[in-house]
Amino acid sequence: MLLIYPPVAKPCEPPAGIAHLAGALRGNGLPCRLLDANLEGLLFLLASADQPQDTWGRRAFRSLEANLAGLRSRPLYTNQDRYQRAVADVNRLLELAGLERNITLSLANYQDPTSSPLKSGDLLRAAKHPEQNIFHVYFAERLPELLADERPSLLGFSLNYLSQAIPVFAMIGFVRQVAPNLPIVLGGGLVTSWLSNPGWKNPFGGLVDHLVPGPGEKALIHLLGGRDTLSHHRPDFAGLPLAEYLAPGFILPYAASSGCYWNKCSFCPEQAEKNPYTVTPAASVMEDICLLAQQTSPAMLHFLDNAISPALLKTLASKPSPIPWYGFARIHPALADAEYCRALRRSGCVMLKLGLESGNQDILDTMHKGIDLDMVAGALTALKNAGISTYVYLLFGTPAESIVEARHTLDYVAAHAEAITFLNLAIFNMPLCSPEADTLVLSGFSEGDLSLYTDFVHPRGWDRQAVRRFLDREFKRHPAVAAILRRDPPHFTSNHAPFFV
């Protein structure tokens, strides 16, 4: 099997999904080849760029190799100004390449004003005319070579983000031209979200042979005629260019669970999509990490879980480790314990991502977050004192919120700014299948038949435009908040943030 990760996503660590699938397939005696077409495609565009005519573009062109080398080494991350300039220069070349095709292209995004990833008709059109895609020169050269060398009996694409949708369908369309009889499987997070919609009707039947939701390993093993004889599947990164990612060393992505162990928050996509929670025992996780670290010598371990379980955190805290790590954690009482946080730091924890969402207790209670602001304050302080950075996520515009509660969030963040290292500000989207959607007056968020969200009449008049205005004119301009936001690594955000702490 040939497993492909398409553009565009942040090219700083290997795609965990296809590595997990490779572990399952190879572990069951089924050979496979991995292709990170995202990393390769972006590097191909950078290497083939013509010298731009504008001053910034010419500077970026001259310093491209030095900037790529810098992004792959630690010294650049000790100087934020130099780092930001290097990222901006590399991104400028992609931006200019995109402008030539009238698309918005960056190190983390792909947007085409004439084609929407929310419309199946546009995706089918991308498949019908693959030569129009900016990555066509890359995959028209790369895919025939791989297909000839590997002669796969099954071809799989991992589609996780909207920014990958147009390019992946262009690649599928190209494969249909050069290998019309090769069965194609499409899976990944975005496909899982599509299939979870009760009203889903497959518009890709004539193009894609199999749509696979969820983790996917059992389905692929079955399609390849094998039997799943393993109780546990460890990721396998063999065949991926581990030294070429844009990070100061190899970032090892690892998921100890899927779904969410809390699974009570209102409006959560995990709940709306009814994704089950499955977890790998902590002992198996530690064994995996030890073996993978021996194989890959990681500079950073990235836990991909929606929230690292308390059991795994406790196990990690009990074992000092030289490998720095970070990931999402639910704010729970143990994180307010100073000694526990110091133990986490000794275990290698350099940063935790925390979903606070709001600085108003009533909003948190309405969302069933299961946290209180005093506990959060204790956790932020304990983590800071232990030397663990925090990447705090806030959500504005939920149905119960108004500008009054949003200002409470601003006050809370300002009061605890010294203990907040990074911030992520998001505007609320109502999941199409959310149970709470039935309690509101809905309106069309998108005309696309593949949309995952719906717009609604905000019961307190706090619509998206008002939220944006508040964030831009008030929240982001507060001196304490502005100082935090300036630290955020452009484009790479939380993926590079641990290297600055």
C-alpha positions as CSV (number, residue, x, y, z in Angstrom):
1,M,0.0,0.0,0.0
2,L,1.1,3.6,-0.7
3,L,-0.1,6.1,2.0
4,I,0.0,9.8,1.1
5,Y,-0.3,12.9,3.2
6,P,-1.3,15.8,0.9
7,P,-0.5,19.5,1.1
8,V,-1.1,21.9,2.8
9,A,-0.4,21.6,6.5
10,K,2.4,22.8,8.8
11,P,5.6,21.1,7.6
12,C,7.3,20.8,11.0
13,E,6.6,17.2,12.0
14,P,5.8,13.9,10.2
15,P,2.1,13.0,9.7
16,A,1.2,10.8,12.7
17,G,-1.9,9.3,11.0
18,I,-0.1,7.5,8.2
19,A,2.8,6.6,10.5
20,H,0.2,4.9,12.8
21,L,-1.3,3.1,9.8
22,A,2.2,2.0,8.7
23,G,2.8,0.5,12.1
24,A,-0.4,-1.5,11.9
25,L,0.2,-2.7,8.3
26,R,3.8,-3.6,8.7
27,G,3.2,-5.2,12.1
28,N,0.7,-7.5,10.3
29,G,3.2,-8.4,7.5
30,L,1.6,-6.0,5.0
31,P,4.2,-3.8,3.3
32,C,3.5,-0.1,2.7
33,R,5.3,3.0,1.6
34,L,4.8,6.5,3.1
35,L,4.8,9.8,1.2
36,D,4.7,13.1,2.9
37,A,3.6,15.1,-0.2
38,N,2.9,18.1,2.0
39,L,6.5,18.5,3.0
40,E,7.8,17.5,-0.4
41,G,5.4,19.6,-2.3
42,L,6.1,22.8,-0.3
43,L,9.9,22.3,-0.6
44,F,9.4,21.6,-4.3
45,L,7.6,24.9,-4.8
46,L,10.3,26.8,-2.8
47,A,13.2,25.2,-4.7
48,S,11.6,25.9,-8.1
49,A,10.6,29.5,-7.4
50,D,11.8,32.2,-9.8
51,Q,13.6,35.2,-8.4
52,P,10.8,37.7,-7.5
53,Q,10.8,41.3,-8.6
54,D,9.9,43.0,-5.3
55,T,12.6,43.9,-2.7
56,W,11.2,41.5,0.0
57,G,10.9,38.7,-2.4
58,R,14.5,39.1,-3.7
59,R,15.8,39.0,-0.1
60,A,13.8,35.9,0.7
61,F,15.0,34.3,-2.5
62,R,18.7,34.9,-1.7
63,S,18.4,33.7,1.8
64,L,16.1,30.7,1.2
65,E,18.7,27.9,1.9
66,A,20.0,29.7,4.9
67,N,16.5,30.2,6.3
68,L,15.6,26.6,5.8
69,A,18.8,25.5,7.5
70,G,18.1,27.9,10.3
71,L,14.6,26.6,10.9
72,R,16.2,23.1,11.2
73,S,18.7,24.2,13.9
74,R,18.4,25.3,17.5
75,P,20.3,28.6,17.4
76,L,17.6,30.4,15.4
77,Y,15.1,29.7,18.1
78,T,17.1,31.6,20.7
79,N,16.4,34.9,18.8
80,Q,12.7,35.5,18.2
81,D,13.3,38.4,15.8
82,R,15.6,36.4,13.6
83,Y,13.2,33.5,13.8
84,Q,10.2,35.6,12.7
85,R,12.1,37.1,9.9
86,A,13.2,33.6,8.6
87,V,9.7,32.3,8.7
88,A,8.3,35.4,7.1
89,D,10.9,35.2,4.2
90,V,10.2,31.5,3.5
91,N,6.5,32.1,3.6
92,R,6.9,35.1,1.3
93,L,8.1,32.9,-1.5
94,L,5.1,30.5,-1.1
95,E,2.8,33.5,-1.0
96,L,4.2,34.9,-4.2
97,A,3.9,31.5,-5.9
98,G,0.3,31.4,-4.9
99,L,-0.4,34.9,-6.1
100,E,0.8,33.8,-9.6
101,R,-2.1,31.2,-9.5
102,N,-4.5,33.6,-7.8
103,I,-4.6,31.5,-4.6
104,T,-3.6,32.2,-1.0
105,L,-0.7,29.9,-0.1
106,S,1.3,29.8,3.1
107,L,3.3,27.4,5.3
108,A,0.0,26.5,6.9
109,N,-2.8,27.2,4.5
110,Y,-4.2,26.9,1.0
111,Q,-7.2,28.9,-0.2
112,D,-8.6,29.2,-3.7
113,P,-11.2,32.0,-4.2
114,T,-12.7,30.0,-7.1
115,S,-12.9,26.6,-5.3
116,S,-14.3,25.8,-1.9
117,P,-13.3,22.7,0.2
118,L,-16.9,22.9,1.5
119,K,-18.4,22.1,-2.0
120,S,-18.2,18.6,-3.4
121,G,-18.7,20.0,-6.9
122,D,-15.5,22.1,-6.5
123,L,-13.6,19.1,-5.2
124,L,-14.8,17.0,-8.2
125,R,-13.8,19.8,-10.5
126,A,-10.3,19.9,-9.0
127,A,-10.1,16.1,-9.7
128,K,-11.2,16.6,-13.3
129,H,-8.6,19.3,-13.9
130,P,-5.5,18.3,-11.8
131,E,-3.3,20.3,-14.2
132,Q,-4.7,23.5,-12.8
133,N,-3.4,22.9,-9.3
134,I,-0.3,24.6,-8.1
135,F,1.2,21.3,-7.0
136,H,0.6,19.6,-10.3
137,V,4.2,19.9,-11.5
138,Y,5.3,18.2,-8.3
139,F,2.9,15.3,-8.2
140,A,2.9,14.7,-11.9
141,E,6.6,14.0,-11.6
142,R,6.5,12.2,-8.2
143,L,3.5,9.9,-8.3
144,P,4.2,8.0,-11.6
145,E,7.7,7.3,-10.3
146,L,6.4,6.0,-7.0
147,L,3.6,3.9,-8.6
148,A,6.1,2.3,-11.0
149,D,8.6,1.5,-8.2
150,E,6.1,0.3,-5.6
151,R,3.3,-1.1,-7.7
152,P,0.8,-0.8,-4.9
153,S,-2.4,-2.7,-4.9
154,L,-4.1,0.1,-2.8
155,L,-3.5,3.8,-2.6
156,G,-4.6,5.8,0.5
157,F,-4.8,9.5,1.1
158,S,-5.1,11.1,4.6
159,L,-7.3,14.2,4.5
160,N,-7.4,16.0,7.8
161,Y,-7.7,19.7,7.1
162,L,-9.8,21.9,4.8
163,S,-6.5,23.3,3.5
164,Q,-5.7,19.8,2.1
165,A,-9.0,19.2,0.3
166,I,-8.5,20.9,-3.1
167,P,-4.9,19.6,-3.5
168,V,-5.8,16.0,-2.5
169,F,-8.6,15.8,-5.0
170,A,-6.3,17.2,-7.7
171,M,-3.9,14.3,-6.8
172,I,-6.7,11.8,-6.9
173,G,-7.8,13.0,-10.3
174,F,-4.3,12.7,-11.6
175,V,-4.0,9.1,-10.3
176,R,-7.3,8.3,-12.0
177,Q,-5.7,9.5,-15.3
178,V,-2.4,7.5,-15.0
179,A,-3.7,4.5,-13.0
180,P,-7.4,4.2,-13.6
181,N,-7.7,0.8,-12.1
182,L,-5.8,1.4,-8.8
183,P,-8.3,1.3,-5.9
184,I,-8.2,4.6,-3.8
185,V,-9.0,4.9,-0.1
186,L,-9.7,8.3,1.5
187,G,-9.5,8.7,5.3
188,G,-8.5,11.1,7.9
189,G,-10.1,13.6,10.3
190,L,-12.0,15.6,7.8
191,V,-13.4,12.4,6.2
192,T,-14.4,11.2,9.6
193,S,-16.3,14.5,10.2
194,W,-18.1,14.2,6.8
195,L,-19.2,10.6,7.5
196,S,-20.5,11.5,11.0
197,N,-23.2,13.7,9.6
198,P,-26.5,11.7,9.7
199,G,-27.4,13.3,6.4
200,W,-24.2,12.3,4.6
201,K,-24.6,11.3,0.9
202,N,-21.4,10.2,-0.8
203,P,-20.7,12.5,-3.8
204,F,-17.4,10.9,-4.6
205,G,-18.6,7.4,-5.5
206,G,-17.2,7.5,-9.1
207,L,-13.8,8.8,-7.9
208,V,-12.9,7.3,-4.6
209,D,-13.4,3.6,-4.0
210,H,-13.5,3.6,-0.2
211,L,-14.2,6.3,2.4
212,V,-12.8,5.2,5.8
213,P,-13.7,7.0,9.1
214,G,-11.8,6.9,12.4
215,P,-8.4,5.4,13.0
216,G,-8.7,3.2,9.9
217,E,-6.1,0.4,10.5
218,K,-8.6,-2.4,10.7
219,A,-10.4,-1.3,7.5
220,L,-7.1,-1.1,5.6
221,I,-5.9,-4.5,6.8
222,H,-9.2,-6.0,5.7
223,L,-9.0,-4.3,2.3
224,L,-5.5,-5.7,1.8
225,G,-6.7,-9.2,2.7
226,G,-4.9,-9.5,6.0
227,R,-6.0,-10.2,9.6
228,D,-5.3,-7.9,12.4
229,T,-3.2,-10.0,14.8
230,L,-1.9,-7.2,17.0
231,S,-3.4,-5.9,20.2
232,H,-1.6,-2.6,19.9
233,H,-0.2,-0.6,16.9
234,R,2.9,1.4,17.4
235,P,3.7,4.2,14.9
236,D,6.3,3.5,12.3
237,F,8.0,6.5,10.6
238,A,10.4,4.5,8.4
239,G,10.6,6.0,4.9
240,L,9.7,9.6,5.9
241,P,12.4,12.3,5.6
242,L,12.8,12.9,9.3
243,A,15.7,15.4,8.9
244,E,13.9,17.6,6.4
245,Y,11.0,18.9,8.5
246,L,11.1,22.6,9.5
247,A,11.9,22.2,13.2
248,P,15.1,22.2,15.2
249,G,15.3,18.4,15.4
250,F,12.8,15.6,14.9
251,I,9.4,16.2,16.6
252,L,7.9,12.8,17.5
253,P,4.1,12.9,17.3
254,Y,2.3,10.4,19.4
255,A,-1.3,9.8,20.3
256,A,-2.0,7.9,23.5
257,S,-5.8,8.1,23.0
258,S,-8.5,9.1,20.5
259,G,-11.6,10.9,21.4
260,C,-11.9,12.7,24.7
261,Y,-12.1,11.2,28.2
262,W,-14.1,14.2,29.5
263,N,-16.5,14.3,26.5
264,K,-19.0,16.6,28.3
265,C,-18.3,20.1,26.9
266,S,-21.1,21.7,25.0
267,F,-20.6,22.3,21.3
268,C,-17.6,19.9,21.2
269,P,-17.1,18.3,17.7
270,E,-16.0,15.1,19.5
271,Q,-19.4,14.8,21.1
272,A,-21.3,16.0,18.1
273,E,-19.6,13.4,15.9
274,K,-20.0,10.7,18.6
275,N,-16.4,9.8,18.4
276,P,-15.6,7.0,21.0
277,Y,-12.9,7.4,23.6
278,T,-10.1,4.8,23.3
279,V,-6.9,4.9,25.3
280,T,-3.6,3.0,25.3
281,P,-2.5,1.8,28.8
282,A,0.1,4.1,30.3
283,A,2.6,1.2,30.5
284,S,2.3,0.6,26.7
285,V,2.6,4.3,26.0
286,M,5.9,4.5,28.0
287,E,7.2,1.4,26.2
288,D,6.3,2.9,22.8
289,I,8.0,6.2,23.6
290,C,11.1,4.5,24.8
291,L,11.4,2.4,21.6
292,L,10.5,5.3,19.3
293,A,13.0,7.6,21.0
294,Q,15.7,5.0,20.4
295,Q,14.8,4.8,16.7
296,T,14.3,8.5,16.0
297,S,16.3,10.5,18.6
298,P,13.6,13.1,18.9
299,A,14.2,16.7,19.9
300,M,10.6,17.0,21.1
301,L,7.7,14.6,21.9
302,H,4.3,15.9,20.9
303,F,1.3,14.3,22.5
304,L,-1.6,14.5,20.0
305,D,-4.4,13.6,22.5
306,N,-7.4,15.9,22.8
307,A,-6.4,15.7,26.5
308,I,-3.6,13.7,28.0
309,S,-5.3,11.4,30.6
310,P,-4.7,12.0,34.3
311,A,-3.4,8.5,34.5
312,L,-0.8,9.0,31.8
313,L,0.2,12.4,33.3
314,K,0.8,10.7,36.7
315,T,2.9,8.0,35.0
316,L,4.9,10.6,33.2
317,A,5.5,12.6,36.4
318,S,6.9,9.5,38.0
319,K,9.7,9.1,35.5
320,P,12.3,11.8,34.9
321,S,13.1,12.0,31.2
322,P,15.7,13.8,29.0
323,I,13.1,14.1,26.2
324,P,11.2,17.4,26.3
325,W,7.4,17.0,25.6
326,Y,4.2,18.9,25.4
327,G,0.5,18.4,24.6
328,F,-3.1,19.2,25.6
329,A,-4.2,18.7,29.1
330,R,-7.5,19.3,30.9
331,I,-7.2,21.7,33.8
332,H,-7.7,19.5,36.8
333,P,-6.9,19.9,40.6
334,A,-3.5,18.0,40.4
335,L,-2.2,20.8,38.1
336,A,-2.6,23.2,41.0
337,D,-0.3,21.1,43.1
338,A,3.2,22.7,43.1
339,E,5.1,19.4,43.7
340,Y,3.1,17.6,41.0
341,C,4.0,20.3,38.5
342,R,7.7,20.1,39.5
343,A,7.5,16.4,38.9
344,L,6.0,17.0,35.5
345,R,8.8,19.4,34.7
346,R,11.4,16.8,35.7
347,S,9.6,14.3,33.4
348,G,10.4,16.6,30.5
349,C,7.2,18.6,30.2
350,V,8.1,22.0,28.8
351,M,4.6,23.2,27.8
352,L,0.9,22.3,28.3
353,K,-1.9,23.5,26.1
354,L,-4.9,24.3,28.2
355,G,-8.5,24.8,27.0
356,L,-9.7,27.6,29.3
357,E,-12.3,29.0,26.8
358,S,-13.6,31.8,29.1
359,G,-12.8,33.9,32.1
360,N,-16.4,33.9,33.2
361,Q,-17.5,31.1,35.6
362,D,-21.2,31.2,34.4
363,I,-20.0,30.6,30.8
364,L,-17.8,27.7,31.9
365,D,-20.7,26.2,33.8
366,T,-23.0,26.6,30.8
367,M,-20.4,24.8,28.6
368,H,-20.0,22.0,31.2
369,K,-16.3,22.5,31.2
370,G,-16.0,21.1,34.7
371,I,-13.4,23.6,35.9
372,D,-13.5,26.7,38.1
373,L,-11.5,29.8,37.8
374,D,-9.9,29.6,41.2
375,M,-8.5,26.2,40.3
376,V,-7.3,27.5,36.9
377,A,-5.5,30.4,38.6
378,G,-3.8,27.9,40.9
379,A,-2.8,25.7,38.0
380,L,-1.4,28.6,36.0
381,T,0.7,29.7,39.0
382,A,1.9,26.2,39.8
383,L,2.9,25.5,36.3
384,K,4.7,28.8,35.9
385,N,6.6,28.3,39.2
386,A,7.6,24.8,38.0
387,G,9.0,26.2,34.7
388,I,6.2,24.8,32.5
389,S,4.9,27.2,29.9
390,T,1.2,27.4,29.0
391,Y,-0.6,27.8,25.7
392,V,-4.1,28.9,26.7
393,Y,-7.0,28.6,24.3
394,L,-10.0,31.0,24.5
395,L,-13.3,30.8,22.7
396,F,-15.5,33.8,22.0
397,G,-19.1,34.0,20.8
398,T,-20.7,31.0,22.4
399,P,-24.5,31.3,22.7
400,A,-24.5,32.2,26.4
401,E,-21.8,34.9,26.0
402,S,-22.1,38.6,25.4
403,I,-19.5,41.4,25.4
404,V,-20.0,41.6,29.2
405,E,-18.7,38.1,29.8
406,A,-16.0,38.6,27.1
407,R,-14.7,41.5,29.0
408,H,-14.5,39.3,32.1
409,T,-12.3,37.0,30.1
410,L,-10.1,40.0,29.2
411,D,-9.9,40.9,32.9
412,Y,-9.0,37.4,33.9
413,V,-6.3,37.0,31.3
414,A,-4.8,40.4,32.2
415,A,-4.8,39.5,35.9
416,H,-2.9,36.2,35.2
417,A,-0.8,37.4,32.2
418,E,2.5,36.6,34.0
419,A,1.5,32.9,34.1
420,I,0.2,32.7,30.5
421,T,3.0,32.2,28.0
422,F,0.9,31.9,24.7
423,L,-2.7,32.6,23.7
424,N,-4.9,31.2,21.0
425,L,-8.1,33.2,20.3
426,A,-10.9,31.5,18.4
427,I,-14.4,32.5,17.4
428,F,-17.1,29.9,18.1
429,N,-18.4,27.7,15.3
430,M,-21.6,25.8,15.9
431,P,-21.1,22.1,14.8
432,L,-23.8,21.1,12.3
433,C,-24.8,18.0,14.3
434,S,-24.4,19.5,17.8
435,P,-27.4,18.7,20.1
436,E,-27.4,22.4,21.2
437,A,-28.0,23.5,17.6
438,D,-31.7,22.4,18.1
439,T,-32.2,25.1,20.7
440,L,-31.2,28.0,18.5
441,V,-32.5,29.7,15.3
442,L,-30.1,28.5,12.6
443,S,-29.1,30.2,9.4
444,G,-26.8,29.1,6.6
445,F,-23.1,29.3,7.6
446,S,-22.0,28.1,4.1
447,E,-23.7,27.1,0.9
448,G,-21.3,24.2,0.7
449,D,-22.8,20.7,1.0
450,L,-19.7,19.6,3.0
451,S,-19.9,22.3,5.6
452,L,-19.3,21.1,9.2
453,Y,-20.8,24.1,10.9
454,T,-23.9,26.2,10.8
455,D,-24.5,29.8,11.6
456,F,-27.1,30.9,14.1
457,V,-28.9,33.9,15.4
458,H,-27.1,34.7,18.6
459,P,-29.6,35.0,21.4
460,R,-27.6,38.0,22.9
461,G,-26.8,39.7,19.7
462,W,-23.1,38.8,20.0
463,D,-22.6,37.8,16.4
464,R,-19.3,36.9,14.7
465,Q,-18.8,40.5,13.4
466,A,-19.2,41.9,16.9
467,V,-16.9,39.4,18.3
468,R,-14.2,40.2,15.7
469,R,-14.6,43.9,16.4
470,F,-14.1,43.3,20.2
471,L,-11.1,41.1,19.7
472,D,-9.4,43.5,17.2
473,R,-10.2,46.8,18.9
474,E,-10.2,45.9,22.6
475,F,-8.9,42.4,23.5
476,K,-5.8,42.3,21.4
477,R,-4.9,45.9,22.2
478,H,-4.7,45.4,26.0
479,P,-1.0,45.8,26.8
480,A,-0.9,42.5,28.8
481,V,-2.6,40.6,26.0
482,A,-0.6,42.2,23.2
483,A,2.7,41.2,24.9
484,I,1.5,37.6,25.0
485,L,0.3,37.5,21.4
486,R,3.7,38.9,20.2
487,R,5.4,35.7,21.4
488,D,3.3,33.4,19.2
489,P,5.4,31.8,16.4
490,P,3.9,32.9,13.1
491,H,2.3,30.1,11.0
492,F,3.7,27.3,13.2
493,T,2.1,28.6,16.4
494,S,1.9,25.9,19.1
495,N,4.1,23.5,17.1
496,H,7.1,25.7,17.4
497,A,6.2,27.4,20.7
498,P,7.9,24.7,22.9
499,F,11.3,25.5,21.4
500,F,11.1,29.0,22.7
501,V,10.7,28.0,26.3
